[in-house]
Amino acid sequence: MTESKCSRGPWQVTWGFFSPKIRDANGDLVAEDIYGVGDTVDSEYECKIANAHLLAAAPDLLKALDAHRQPGGCFCEAGGAPLGHNPSHSPECAAAMYALAKARGEVTP
């Protein structure tokens, strides 16, 4: 498993004045989605809450996904060839490898 460089999990959602906040295991602020002028309670705020819960789950998801890698780094029977170097990676394996690389900052937009 690759050591994560992000704030130590688990992360949790806490609430500020109209804004969900994501805090790390030490209680330090990781992210905040501020409720802006013009946001409607029924749409944008519910989306902000959903985003906060997804962000808070990120360290747990990263750890769980990383734990299922096979020796060499992939998730399927194709072996440990890096993503893009072995055309026999399943689509699911390629997606999981891409997600891990993106989480580690190895993918540029």
Residue, then its C-alpha position, 0 to 999 in steps of 0.5 A: m500500500t502506498e503511504s498517503k500524503c494527505s491529512r490523516g483520516p478519518w475525515q469528518v463533516t462538521w457544520g459551520f454557519f451555513s457551511p459544511k466543513i471537512r476536518d481531519a483526525n486532528g480536527d484541523l480544517v481540510a476543506e469548506d464549502i461556503y454557502g454563498v449569496g444566491d444559493t437556494v437551500d433546496s438545491e445548492y446547499e444539498c449538493k454542498i452537503a453531499n460533496a462534503h460527505l464524499l470528501a470526508a470519505a476520501p481517505d477511507l476510500l483511498k485506503a480501501l482501494d489501495a488495499h485491494r491492489q495486487p502485487g505490482g499495482c493493478f487490480c486484475e489478472a493483467g499483472g503489474a504493468p503500469l496503466g497504459h502499458n498493458p492493454s489487457h487491464s480490465p476497464e474496472c482495473a484501469a479505472a481504479m488505477y487511474a483513480l489512485a493515480k489521480a488521488r496521489g496527484e500523478v494525473t494532470p488535467 
